[in-house]
Amino acid sequence: MANRWGISKNVVVFVKERDKCCVYCGISFANSVATHKTRPTWEHIINDAKINGADNIALCCGSCNASKVDISV
């Protein structure tokens, strides 16, 4: 079974155990007050929703996720 982004339960569990802070800015999810900007969000490293393995999925804070820009041409 997968979540609404197509990420399998096994990958969800693995990534939540692995990523305790934002992969971009390093804010700790355990020590921060959960706001829209600091809560963990799912991140596709390669911006393709079909690539959902643990090597392409990470956690980043809402602020970093919202500030991403697609620079692909």
N, CA, C and O atoms as a Tripos MOL2 file, in Angstrom:
@<TRIPOS>MOLECULE
protein
  292   291    73     0     0
PROTEIN
NO_CHARGES

@<TRIPOS>ATOM
      1 N           0.8500   -1.1810    0.0000 N.3       1 MET1
      2 CA          0.0000    0.0000    0.0000 C.3       1 MET1
      3 C           0.8970    1.2450    0.0000 C.2       1 MET1
      4 O           1.9510    1.2650    0.6360 O.2       1 MET1
      5 N           0.4680    2.2590   -0.7090 N.am      2 ALA2
      6 CA          1.2480    3.4860   -0.8300 C.3       2 ALA2
      7 C           0.4400    4.6760   -0.3160 C.2       2 ALA2
      8 O          -0.7880    4.6310   -0.2490 O.2       2 ALA2
      9 N           1.1610    5.7470    0.0480 N.am      3 ASN3
     10 CA          0.4750    6.9650    0.4680 C.3       3 ASN3
     11 C          -0.0070    7.7360   -0.7650 C.2       3 ASN3
     12 O           0.1280    7.2460   -1.8870 O.2       3 ASN3
     13 N          -0.5570    8.9140   -0.5740 N.am      4 ARG4
     14 CA         -1.1380    9.6500   -1.7000 C.3       4 ARG4
     15 C          -0.1080   10.1140   -2.7250 C.2       4 ARG4
     16 O          -0.4820   10.5230   -3.8240 O.2       4 ARG4
     17 N           1.1600   10.0610   -2.3970 N.am      5 TRP5
     18 CA          2.2300   10.4100   -3.3380 C.3       5 TRP5
     19 C           2.8100    9.1760   -4.0040 C.2       5 TRP5
     20 O           3.7580    9.2760   -4.7830 O.2       5 TRP5
     21 N           2.2490    8.0140   -3.7030 N.am      6 GLY6
     22 CA          2.7140    6.7740   -4.2960 C.3       6 GLY6
     23 C           3.9390    6.1760   -3.6160 C.2       6 GLY6
     24 O           4.5840    5.2860   -4.1690 O.2       6 GLY6
     25 N           4.2640    6.6610   -2.4160 N.am      7 ILE7
     26 CA          5.4270    6.1630   -1.6800 C.3       7 ILE7
     27 C           4.9810    4.9760   -0.8270 C.2       7 ILE7
     28 O           4.0530    5.0940   -0.0270 O.2       7 ILE7
     29 N           5.6410    3.8390   -1.0010 N.am      8 SER8
     30 CA          5.2440    2.6280   -0.2880 C.3       8 SER8
     31 C           5.4800    2.7690    1.2200 C.2       8 SER8
     32 O           6.2950    3.5760    1.6680 O.2       8 SER8
     33 N           4.7520    1.9710    1.9760 N.am      9 LYS9
     34 CA          4.8730    2.0020    3.4400 C.3       9 LYS9
     35 C           6.3000    1.6960    3.8850 C.2       9 LYS9
     36 O           6.8020    2.3270    4.8150 O.2       9 LYS9
     37 N           6.9560    0.7410    3.2370 N.am     10 ASN10
     38 CA          8.3310    0.3920    3.6000 C.3      10 ASN10
     39 C           9.2740    1.5850    3.4190 C.2      10 ASN10
     40 O          10.1320    1.8380    4.2650 O.2      10 ASN10
     41 N           9.1100    2.3080    2.3220 N.am     11 VAL11
     42 CA          9.9550    3.4790    2.0710 C.3      11 VAL11
     43 C           9.6360    4.5840    3.0830 C.2      11 VAL11
     44 O          10.5460    5.2470    3.5800 O.2      11 VAL11
     45 N           8.3660    4.7810    3.3870 N.am     12 VAL12
     46 CA          7.9650    5.7890    4.3820 C.3      12 VAL12
     47 C           8.6560    5.5100    5.7150 C.2      12 VAL12
     48 O           9.2500    6.4100    6.3080 O.2      12 VAL12
     49 N           8.5790    4.2770    6.1790 N.am     13 VAL13
     50 CA          9.1870    3.9130    7.4650 C.3      13 VAL13
     51 C          10.7000    4.1240    7.4150 C.2      13 VAL13
     52 O          11.2730    4.7010    8.3390 O.2      13 VAL13
     53 N          11.3490    3.6630    6.3490 N.am     14 PHE14
     54 CA         12.8000    3.7960    6.2140 C.3      14 PHE14
     55 C          13.2350    5.2590    6.2110 C.2      14 PHE14
     56 O          14.1650    5.6330    6.9250 O.2      14 PHE14
     57 N          12.5610    6.0900    5.4050 N.am     15 VAL15
     58 CA         12.9570    7.4970    5.2810 C.3      15 VAL15
     59 C          12.7130    8.2530    6.5860 C.2      15 VAL15
     60 O          13.5290    9.0940    6.9630 O.2      15 VAL15
     61 N          11.6230    7.9770    7.2740 N.am     16 LYS16
     62 CA         11.3570    8.6380    8.5640 C.3      16 LYS16
     63 C          12.4180    8.2800    9.6020 C.2      16 LYS16
     64 O          12.7750    9.1140   10.4330 O.2      16 LYS16
     65 N          12.9170    7.0610    9.5610 N.am     17 GLU17
     66 CA         13.9950    6.6670   10.4790 C.3      17 GLU17
     67 C          15.3290    7.2970   10.0800 C.2      17 GLU17
     68 O          16.1270    7.6620   10.9440 O.2      17 GLU17
     69 N          15.5690    7.4250    8.7950 N.am     18 ARG18
     70 CA         16.8440    7.9380    8.2850 C.3      18 ARG18
     71 C          16.9520    9.4580    8.3920 C.2      18 ARG18
     72 O          17.9860    9.9720    8.8180 O.2      18 ARG18
     73 N          15.9040   10.1770    8.0110 N.am     19 ASP19
     74 CA         15.9630   11.6410    7.9010 C.3      19 ASP19
     75 C          15.3440   12.3040    9.1270 C.2      19 ASP19
     76 O          14.1290   12.4880    9.2040 O.2      19 ASP19
     77 N          16.1830   12.6530   10.0640 N.am     20 LYS20
     78 CA         15.7220   13.3030   11.2910 C.3      20 LYS20
     79 C          15.7910   14.8250   11.1980 C.2      20 LYS20
     80 O          15.3750   15.5340   12.1140 O.2      20 LYS20
     81 N          16.3250   15.3180   10.0730 N.am     21 CYS21
     82 CA         16.3990   16.7570    9.8430 C.3      21 CYS21
     83 C          16.2190   17.0220    8.3550 C.2      21 CYS21
     84 O          16.3160   16.1030    7.5410 O.2      21 CYS21
     85 N          15.9610   18.2590    8.0030 N.am     22 CYS22
     86 CA         15.7650   18.6590    6.6130 C.3      22 CYS22
     87 C          17.0380   18.3760    5.8120 C.2      22 CYS22
     88 O          18.1390   18.7360    6.2300 O.2      22 CYS22
     89 N          16.8730   17.7310    4.6660 N.am     23 VAL23
     90 CA         18.0310   17.3920    3.8400 C.3      23 VAL23
     91 C          18.6780   18.6290    3.2130 C.2      23 VAL23
     92 O          19.8010   18.5450    2.7170 O.2      23 VAL23
     93 N          17.9980   19.7650    3.2250 N.am     24 TYR24
     94 CA         18.5450   20.9860    2.6390 C.3      24 TYR24
     95 C          19.1200   21.9440    3.6830 C.2      24 TYR24
     96 O          20.2930   22.3090    3.6040 O.2      24 TYR24
     97 N          18.3080   22.3520    4.6600 N.am     25 CYS25
     98 CA         18.7800   23.3660    5.6170 C.3      25 CYS25
     99 C          19.2480   22.7750    6.9400 C.2      25 CYS25
    100 O          19.9060   23.4660    7.7180 O.2      25 CYS25
    101 N          18.9250   21.5090    7.2140 N.am     26 GLY26
    102 CA         19.4090   20.8330    8.4120 C.3      26 GLY26
    103 C          18.5870   21.0460    9.6640 C.2      26 GLY26
    104 O          18.9860   20.5790   10.7310 O.2      26 GLY26
    105 N          17.4450   21.7370    9.5850 N.am     27 ILE27
    106 CA         16.6200   21.9340   10.7820 C.3      27 ILE27
    107 C          16.1570   20.5730   11.3080 C.2      27 ILE27
    108 O          15.6900   19.7270   10.5460 O.2      27 ILE27
    109 N          16.2930   20.3800   12.6040 N.am     28 SER28
    110 CA         15.9080   19.1190   13.2260 C.3      28 SER28
    111 C          14.3930   19.0620   13.3670 C.2      28 SER28
    112 O          13.7790   19.9940   13.8870 O.2      28 SER28
    113 N          13.7920   17.9680   12.9040 N.am     29 PHE29
    114 CA         12.3530   17.8160   13.0460 C.3      29 PHE29
    115 C          11.9720   17.4990   14.4840 C.2      29 PHE29
    116 O          10.8620   17.8190   14.9080 O.2      29 PHE29
    117 N          12.8560   16.8870   15.2300 N.am     30 ALA30
    118 CA         12.5640   16.5130   16.6130 C.3      30 ALA30
    119 C          12.5770   17.7120   17.5450 C.2      30 ALA30
    120 O          11.8120   17.7520   18.5080 O.2      30 ALA30
    121 N          13.4340   18.6930   17.2750 N.am     31 ASN31
    122 CA         13.6040   19.8160   18.1930 C.3      31 ASN31
    123 C          12.8630   21.0750   17.7850 C.2      31 ASN31
    124 O          12.8880   22.0600   18.5230 O.2      31 ASN31
    125 N          12.2070   21.0760   16.6350 N.am     32 SER32
    126 CA         11.5360   22.2920   16.1890 C.3      32 SER32
    127 C          10.0490   22.2360   16.5140 C.2      32 SER32
    128 O           9.4520   21.1630   16.5950 O.2      32 SER32
    129 N           9.4710   23.4080   16.6960 N.am     33 VAL33
    130 CA          8.0340   23.5010   16.8800 C.3      33 VAL33
    131 C           7.4110   23.2790   15.5070 C.2      33 VAL33
    132 O           7.7750   23.9500   14.5420 O.2      33 VAL33
    133 N           6.4840   22.3480   15.4200 N.am     34 ALA34
    134 CA          5.9050   21.9910   14.1240 C.3      34 ALA34
    135 C           4.9990   23.1030   13.5980 C.2      34 ALA34
    136 O           3.8710   23.2750   14.0590 O.2      34 ALA34
    137 N           5.5050   23.8370   12.6470 N.am     35 THR35
    138 CA          4.7120   24.8380   11.9420 C.3      35 THR35
    139 C           4.6890   24.4390   10.4740 C.2      35 THR35
    140 O           5.3630   23.4880   10.0760 O.2      35 THR35
    141 N           3.9250   25.1550    9.6770 N.am     36 HIS36
    142 CA          3.8740   24.8540    8.2440 C.3      36 HIS36
    143 C           5.2690   24.9140    7.6300 C.2      36 HIS36
    144 O           5.5810   24.1320    6.7330 O.2      36 HIS36
    145 N           6.1030   25.8240    8.0960 N.am     37 LYS37
    146 CA          7.4360   25.9980    7.5230 C.3      37 LYS37
    147 C           8.4510   24.9700    8.0150 C.2      37 LYS37
    148 O           9.3960   24.6510    7.2940 O.2      37 LYS37
    149 N           8.2750   24.4470    9.2260 N.am     38 THR38
    150 CA          9.2890   23.5520    9.7940 C.3      38 THR38
    151 C           8.8840   22.0830    9.8230 C.2      38 THR38
    152 O           9.7140   21.2280   10.1330 O.2      38 THR38
    153 N           7.6530   21.7770    9.5130 N.am     39 ARG39
    154 CA          7.2270   20.3720    9.5570 C.3      39 ARG39
    155 C           7.8690   19.6010    8.4080 C.2      39 ARG39
    156 O           8.1330   20.1730    7.3500 O.2      39 ARG39
    157 N           8.1240   18.3010    8.6080 N.am     40 PRO40
    158 CA          8.7190   17.5090    7.5330 C.3      40 PRO40
    159 C           7.7370   17.3000    6.3800 C.2      40 PRO40
    160 O           6.5440   17.0840    6.5960 O.2      40 PRO40
    161 N           8.2480   17.3680    5.1720 N.am     41 THR41
    162 CA          7.4560   17.1100    3.9720 C.3      41 THR41
    163 C           8.2200   16.1330    3.0920 C.2      41 THR41
    164 O           9.4420   16.0240    3.1860 O.2      41 THR41
    165 N           7.4990   15.4270    2.2420 N.am     42 TRP42
    166 CA          8.1320   14.4720    1.3300 C.3      42 TRP42
    167 C           8.7900   15.2160    0.1830 C.2      42 TRP42
    168 O           8.2300   16.1590   -0.3770 O.2      42 TRP42
    169 N           9.9820   14.7740   -0.1500 N.am     43 GLU43
    170 CA         10.7600   15.3910   -1.2060 C.3      43 GLU43
    171 C          11.2230   14.3350   -2.1960 C.2      43 GLU43
    172 O          11.8260   13.3360   -1.8040 O.2      43 GLU43
    173 N          10.9440   14.5490   -3.4790 N.am     44 HIS44
    174 CA         11.5170   13.7310   -4.5430 C.3      44 HIS44
    175 C          12.7960   14.4310   -4.9770 C.2      44 HIS44
    176 O          12.7390   15.5360   -5.5160 O.2      44 HIS44
    177 N          13.9410   13.8130   -4.7520 N.am     45 ILE45
    178 CA         15.2220   14.4160   -5.1100 C.3      45 ILE45
    179 C          15.2540   14.6740   -6.6170 C.2      45 ILE45
    180 O          15.5270   15.7910   -7.0560 O.2      45 ILE45
    181 N          14.9750   13.6400   -7.3970 N.am     46 ILE46
    182 CA         14.7500   13.8200   -8.8330 C.3      46 ILE46
    183 C          13.2620   14.0750   -8.9720 C.2      46 ILE46
    184 O          12.4480   13.2400   -8.5780 O.2      46 ILE46
    185 N          12.9030   15.2070   -9.5210 N.am     47 ASN47
    186 CA         11.5120   15.6490   -9.5210 C.3      47 ASN47
    187 C          10.6580   14.8220  -10.4880 C.2      47 ASN47
    188 O          10.2490   15.2910  -11.5500 O.2      47 ASN47
    189 N          10.4080   13.5820  -10.0800 N.am     48 ASP48
    190 CA          9.5880   12.6680  -10.8620 C.3      48 ASP48
    191 C           8.7900   11.8230   -9.8810 C.2      48 ASP48
    192 O           9.3520   10.9870   -9.1730 O.2      48 ASP48
    193 N           7.4950   12.0380   -9.8400 N.am     49 ALA49
    194 CA          6.6370   11.3600   -8.8650 C.3      49 ALA49
    195 C           6.5980    9.8530   -9.0660 C.2      49 ALA49
    196 O           6.1120    9.1330   -8.1940 O.2      49 ALA49
    197 N           7.0970    9.3590  -10.1960 N.am     50 LYS50
    198 CA          7.0980    7.9200  -10.4440 C.3      50 LYS50
    199 C           8.3160    7.2320   -9.8450 C.2      50 LYS50
    200 O           8.3360    6.0060   -9.7450 O.2      50 LYS50
    201 N           9.3360    7.9930   -9.4410 N.am     51 ILE51
    202 CA         10.5400    7.4160   -8.8440 C.3      51 ILE51
    203 C          10.3900    7.5260   -7.3250 C.2      51 ILE51
    204 O          10.7050    8.5610   -6.7390 O.2      51 ILE51
    205 N           9.9110    6.4600   -6.6970 N.am     52 ASN52
    206 CA          9.5500    6.5050   -5.2730 C.3      52 ASN52
    207 C          10.3750    5.5940   -4.3860 C.2      52 ASN52
    208 O           9.9220    5.2200   -3.3040 O.2      52 ASN52
    209 N          11.5820    5.2250   -4.8170 N.am     53 GLY53
    210 CA         12.4490    4.4210   -3.9740 C.3      53 GLY53
    211 C          13.1190    5.2860   -2.9160 C.2      53 GLY53
    212 O          13.1400    6.5120   -3.0270 O.2      53 GLY53
    213 N          13.6640    4.6430   -1.8950 N.am     54 ALA54
    214 CA         14.2980    5.3580   -0.7800 C.3      54 ALA54
    215 C          15.4870    6.2020   -1.2360 C.2      54 ALA54
    216 O          15.8680    7.1500   -0.5500 O.2      54 ALA54
    217 N          16.0760    5.8690   -2.3820 N.am     55 ASP55
    218 CA         17.1990    6.6650   -2.8770 C.3      55 ASP55
    219 C          16.7420    7.9640   -3.5370 C.2      55 ASP55
    220 O          17.5710    8.8310   -3.8130 O.2      55 ASP55
    221 N          15.4410    8.1200   -3.7980 N.am     56 ASN56
    222 CA         14.9330    9.3600   -4.3940 C.3      56 ASN56
    223 C          13.9750   10.1070   -3.4740 C.2      56 ASN56
    224 O          13.5470   11.2130   -3.8040 O.2      56 ASN56
    225 N          13.6330    9.5290   -2.3390 N.am     57 ILE57
    226 CA         12.6970   10.1520   -1.4070 C.3      57 ILE57
    227 C          13.4560   10.5920   -0.1580 C.2      57 ILE57
    228 O          14.2680    9.8430    0.3860 O.2      57 ILE57
    229 N          13.1820   11.8120    0.2850 N.am     58 ALA58
    230 CA         13.8000   12.3430    1.5010 C.3      58 ALA58
    231 C          12.7750   13.2120    2.2140 C.2      58 ALA58
    232 O          11.6990   13.4920    1.6860 O.2      58 ALA58
    233 N          13.1300   13.6320    3.4230 N.am     59 LEU59
    234 CA         12.3040   14.5880    4.1520 C.3      59 LEU59
    235 C          12.9930   15.9440    4.1440 C.2      59 LEU59
    236 O          14.1940   16.0470    4.3960 O.2      59 LEU59
    237 N          12.2250   16.9700    3.8540 N.am     60 CYS60
    238 CA         12.7350   18.3320    3.9840 C.3      60 CYS60
    239 C          11.6560   19.1640    4.6510 C.2      60 CYS60
    240 O          10.4900   18.7690    4.6740 O.2      60 CYS60
    241 N          12.0320   20.3030    5.1900 N.am     61 CYS61
    242 CA         11.0560   21.1490    5.8700 C.3      61 CYS61
    243 C          10.1360   21.8040    4.8320 C.2      61 CYS61
    244 O          10.4940   21.9320    3.6620 O.2      61 CYS61
    245 N           8.9670   22.2090    5.2760 N.am     62 GLY62
    246 CA          8.0010   22.8350    4.3850 C.3      62 GLY62
    247 C           8.5360   24.0880    3.7280 C.2      62 GLY62
    248 O           8.1940   24.3880    2.5840 O.2      62 GLY62
    249 N           9.3670   24.8180    4.4360 N.am     63 SER63
    250 CA          9.9420   26.0390    3.8880 C.3      63 SER63
    251 C          10.8460   25.7370    2.7080 C.2      63 SER63
    252 O          10.7320   26.3770    1.6620 O.2      63 SER63
    253 N          11.7450   24.7690    2.8580 N.am     64 CYS64
    254 CA         12.6350   24.4000    1.7560 C.3      64 CYS64
    255 C          11.8650   23.7960    0.5910 C.2      64 CYS64
    256 O          12.1650   24.0820   -0.5680 O.2      64 CYS64
    257 N          10.8770   22.9650    0.8880 N.am     65 ASN65
    258 CA         10.1010   22.3400   -0.1630 C.3      65 ASN65
    259 C           9.3470   23.3860   -0.9670 C.2      65 ASN65
    260 O           9.2510   23.2790   -2.1900 O.2      65 ASN65
    261 N           8.8150   24.3880   -0.2980 N.am     66 ALA66
    262 CA          8.0630   25.4400   -0.9740 C.3      66 ALA66
    263 C           8.9610   26.3540   -1.8090 C.2      66 ALA66
    264 O           8.4910   26.9970   -2.7480 O.2      66 ALA66
    265 N          10.2430   26.4110   -1.4710 N.am     67 SER67
    266 CA         11.1240   27.3250   -2.1780 C.3      67 SER67
    267 C          11.8650   26.6710   -3.3370 C.2      67 SER67
    268 O          12.6500   27.3270   -4.0220 O.2      67 SER67
    269 N          11.6220   25.3930   -3.5600 N.am     68 LYS68
    270 CA         12.2790   24.7020   -4.6800 C.3      68 LYS68
    271 C          11.8220   25.2770   -6.0070 C.2      68 LYS68
    272 O          10.6610   25.6490   -6.1790 O.2      68 LYS68
    273 N          12.7520   25.3420   -6.9340 N.am     69 VAL69
    274 CA         12.4470   25.8280   -8.2730 C.3      69 VAL69
    275 C          12.8580   24.7400   -9.2600 C.2      69 VAL69
    276 O          13.9450   24.1710   -9.1520 O.2      69 VAL69
    277 N          11.9900   24.4590  -10.2110 N.am     70 ASP70
    278 CA         12.3250   23.4750  -11.2370 C.3      70 ASP70
    279 C          13.1980   24.1510  -12.2820 C.2      70 ASP70
    280 O          12.7420   25.0350  -13.0070 O.2      70 ASP70
    281 N          14.4590   23.7290  -12.3540 N.am     71 ILE71
    282 CA         15.3980   24.3500  -13.2950 C.3      71 ILE71
    283 C          15.6300   23.4700  -14.5150 C.2      71 ILE71
    284 O          16.5280   23.7360  -15.3140 O.2      71 ILE71
    285 N          14.8130   22.4100  -14.6620 N.am     72 SER72
    286 CA         15.0030   21.5360  -15.8160 C.3      72 SER72
    287 C          14.5740   22.2720  -17.0820 C.2      72 SER72
    288 O          13.7000   23.1390  -17.0580 O.2      72 SER72
    289 N          15.2080   21.9040  -18.1710 N.am     73 VAL73
    290 CA         14.9010   22.5680  -19.4490 C.3      73 VAL73
    291 C          14.3050   21.5680  -20.4020 C.2      73 VAL73
    292 O          13.9740   21.9160  -21.5350 O.2      73 VAL73
@<TRIPOS>BOND
     1     1     2 1
     2     2     3 1
     3     3     4 2
     4     3     5 am
     5     5     6 1
     6     6     7 1
     7     7     8 2
     8     7     9 am
     9     9    10 1
    10    10    11 1
    11    11    12 2
    12    11    13 am
    13    13    14 1
    14    14    15 1
    15    15    16 2
    16    15    17 am
    17    17    18 1
    18    18    19 1
    19    19    20 2
    20    19    21 am
    21    21    22 1
    22    22    23 1
    23    23    24 2
    24    23    25 am
    25    25    26 1
    26    26    27 1
    27    27    28 2
    28    27    29 am
    29    29    30 1
    30    30    31 1
    31    31    32 2
    32    31    33 am
    33    33    34 1
    34    34    35 1
    35    35    36 2
    36    35    37 am
    37    37    38 1
    38    38    39 1
    39    39    40 2
    40    39    41 am
    41    41    42 1
    42    42    43 1
    43    43    44 2
    44    43    45 am
    45    45    46 1
    46    46    47 1
    47    47    48 2
    48    47    49 am
    49    49    50 1
    50    50    51 1
    51    51    52 2
    52    51    53 am
    53    53    54 1
    54    54    55 1
    55    55    56 2
    56    55    57 am
    57    57    58 1
    58    58    59 1
    59    59    60 2
    60    59    61 am
    61    61    62 1
    62    62    63 1
    63    63    64 2
    64    63    65 am
    65    65    66 1
    66    66    67 1
    67    67    68 2
    68    67    69 am
    69    69    70 1
    70    70    71 1
    71    71    72 2
    72    71    73 am
    73    73    74 1
    74    74    75 1
    75    75    76 2
    76    75    77 am
    77    77    78 1
    78    78    79 1
    79    79    80 2
    80    79    81 am
    81    81    82 1
    82    82    83 1
    83    83    84 2
    84    83    85 am
    85    85    86 1
    86    86    87 1
    87    87    88 2
    88    87    89 am
    89    89    90 1
    90    90    91 1
    91    91    92 2
    92    91    93 am
    93    93    94 1
    94    94    95 1
    95    95    96 2
    96    95    97 am
    97    97    98 1
    98    98    99 1
    99    99   100 2
   100    99   101 am
   101   101   102 1
   102   102   103 1
   103   103   104 2
   104   103   105 am
   105   105   106 1
   106   106   107 1
   107   107   108 2
   108   107   109 am
   109   109   110 1
   110   110   111 1
   111   111   112 2
   112   111   113 am
   113   113   114 1
   114   114   115 1
   115   115   116 2
   116   115   117 am
   117   117   118 1
   118   118   119 1
   119   119   120 2
   120   119   121 am
   121   121   122 1
   122   122   123 1
   123   123   124 2
   124   123   125 am
   125   125   126 1
   126   126   127 1
   127   127   128 2
   128   127   129 am
   129   129   130 1
   130   130   131 1
   131   131   132 2
   132   131   133 am
   133   133   134 1
   134   134   135 1
   135   135   136 2
   136   135   137 am
   137   137   138 1
   138   138   139 1
   139   139   140 2
   140   139   141 am
   141   141   142 1
   142   142   143 1
   143   143   144 2
   144   143   145 am
   145   145   146 1
   146   146   147 1
   147   147   148 2
   148   147   149 am
   149   149   150 1
   150   150   151 1
   151   151   152 2
   152   151   153 am
   153   153   154 1
   154   154   155 1
   155   155   156 2
   156   155   157 am
   157   157   158 1
   158   158   159 1
   159   159   160 2
   160   159   161 am
   161   161   162 1
   162   162   163 1
   163   163   164 2
   164   163   165 am
   165   165   166 1
   166   166   167 1
   167   167   168 2
   168   167   169 am
   169   169   170 1
   170   170   171 1
   171   171   172 2
   172   171   173 am
   173   173   174 1
   174   174   175 1
   175   175   176 2
   176   175   177 am
   177   177   178 1
   178   178   179 1
   179   179   180 2
   180   179   181 am
   181   181   182 1
   182   182   183 1
   183   183   184 2
   184   183   185 am
   185   185   186 1
   186   186   187 1
   187   187   188 2
   188   187   189 am
   189   189   190 1
   190   190   191 1
   191   191   192 2
   192   191   193 am
   193   193   194 1
   194   194   195 1
   195   195   196 2
   196   195   197 am
   197   197   198 1
   198   198   199 1
   199   199   200 2
   200   199   201 am
   201   201   202 1
   202   202   203 1
   203   203   204 2
   204   203   205 am
   205   205   206 1
   206   206   207 1
   207   207   208 2
   208   207   209 am
   209   209   210 1
   210   210   211 1
   211   211   212 2
   212   211   213 am
   213   213   214 1
   214   214   215 1
   215   215   216 2
   216   215   217 am
   217   217   218 1
   218   218   219 1
   219   219   220 2
   220   219   221 am
   221   221   222 1
   222   222   223 1
   223   223   224 2
   224   223   225 am
   225   225   226 1
   226   226   227 1
   227   227   228 2
   228   227   229 am
   229   229   230 1
   230   230   231 1
   231   231   232 2
   232   231   233 am
   233   233   234 1
   234   234   235 1
   235   235   236 2
   236   235   237 am
   237   237   238 1
   238   238   239 1
   239   239   240 2
   240   239   241 am
   241   241   242 1
   242   242   243 1
   243   243   244 2
   244   243   245 am
   245   245   246 1
   246   246   247 1
   247   247   248 2
   248   247   249 am
   249   249   250 1
   250   250   251 1
   251   251   252 2
   252   251   253 am
   253   253   254 1
   254   254   255 1
   255   255   256 2
   256   255   257 am
   257   257   258 1
   258   258   259 1
   259   259   260 2
   260   259   261 am
   261   261   262 1
   262   262   263 1
   263   263   264 2
   264   263   265 am
   265   265   266 1
   266   266   267 1
   267   267   268 2
   268   267   269 am
   269   269   270 1
   270   270   271 1
   271   271   272 2
   272   271   273 am
   273   273   274 1
   274   274   275 1
   275   275   276 2
   276   275   277 am
   277   277   278 1
   278   278   279 1
   279   279   280 2
   280   279   281 am
   281   281   282 1
   282   282   283 1
   283   283   284 2
   284   283   285 am
   285   285   286 1
   286   286   287 1
   287   287   288 2
   288   287   289 am
   289   289   290 1
   290   290   291 1
   291   291   292 2
@<TRIPOS>SUBSTRUCTURE
     1 MET1         2 RESIDUE 1 A MET
     2 ALA2         6 RESIDUE 1 A ALA
     3 ASN3        10 RESIDUE 1 A ASN
     4 ARG4        14 RESIDUE 1 A ARG
     5 TRP5        18 RESIDUE 1 A TRP
     6 GLY6        22 RESIDUE 1 A GLY
     7 ILE7        26 RESIDUE 1 A ILE
     8 SER8        30 RESIDUE 1 A SER
     9 LYS9        34 RESIDUE 1 A LYS
    10 ASN10       38 RESIDUE 1 A ASN
    11 VAL11       42 RESIDUE 1 A VAL
    12 VAL12       46 RESIDUE 1 A VAL
    13 VAL13       50 RESIDUE 1 A VAL
    14 PHE14       54 RESIDUE 1 A PHE
    15 VAL15       58 RESIDUE 1 A VAL
    16 LYS16       62 RESIDUE 1 A LYS
    17 GLU17       66 RESIDUE 1 A GLU
    18 ARG18       70 RESIDUE 1 A ARG
    19 ASP19       74 RESIDUE 1 A ASP
    20 LYS20       78 RESIDUE 1 A LYS
    21 CYS21       82 RESIDUE 1 A CYS
    22 CYS22       86 RESIDUE 1 A CYS
    23 VAL23       90 RESIDUE 1 A VAL
    24 TYR24       94 RESIDUE 1 A TYR
    25 CYS25       98 RESIDUE 1 A CYS
    26 GLY26      102 RESIDUE 1 A GLY
    27 ILE27      106 RESIDUE 1 A ILE
    28 SER28      110 RESIDUE 1 A SER
    29 PHE29      114 RESIDUE 1 A PHE
    30 ALA30      118 RESIDUE 1 A ALA
    31 ASN31      122 RESIDUE 1 A ASN
    32 SER32      126 RESIDUE 1 A SER
    33 VAL33      130 RESIDUE 1 A VAL
    34 ALA34      134 RESIDUE 1 A ALA
    35 THR35      138 RESIDUE 1 A THR
    36 HIS36      142 RESIDUE 1 A HIS
    37 LYS37      146 RESIDUE 1 A LYS
    38 THR38      150 RESIDUE 1 A THR
    39 ARG39      154 RESIDUE 1 A ARG
    40 PRO40      158 RESIDUE 1 A PRO
    41 THR41      162 RESIDUE 1 A THR
    42 TRP42      166 RESIDUE 1 A TRP
    43 GLU43      170 RESIDUE 1 A GLU
    44 HIS44      174 RESIDUE 1 A HIS
    45 ILE45      178 RESIDUE 1 A ILE
    46 ILE46      182 RESIDUE 1 A ILE
    47 ASN47      186 RESIDUE 1 A ASN
    48 ASP48      190 RESIDUE 1 A ASP
    49 ALA49      194 RESIDUE 1 A ALA
    50 LYS50      198 RESIDUE 1 A LYS
    51 ILE51      202 RESIDUE 1 A ILE
    52 ASN52      206 RESIDUE 1 A ASN
    53 GLY53      210 RESIDUE 1 A GLY
    54 ALA54      214 RESIDUE 1 A ALA
    55 ASP55      218 RESIDUE 1 A ASP
    56 ASN56      222 RESIDUE 1 A ASN
    57 ILE57      226 RESIDUE 1 A ILE
    58 ALA58      230 RESIDUE 1 A ALA
    59 LEU59      234 RESIDUE 1 A LEU
    60 CYS60      238 RESIDUE 1 A CYS
    61 CYS61      242 RESIDUE 1 A CYS
    62 GLY62      246 RESIDUE 1 A GLY
    63 SER63      250 RESIDUE 1 A SER
    64 CYS64      254 RESIDUE 1 A CYS
    65 ASN65      258 RESIDUE 1 A ASN
    66 ALA66      262 RESIDUE 1 A ALA
    67 SER67      266 RESIDUE 1 A SER
    68 LYS68      270 RESIDUE 1 A LYS
    69 VAL69      274 RESIDUE 1 A VAL
    70 ASP70      278 RESIDUE 1 A ASP
    71 ILE71      282 RESIDUE 1 A ILE
    72 SER72      286 RESIDUE 1 A SER
    73 VAL73      290 RESIDUE 1 A VAL
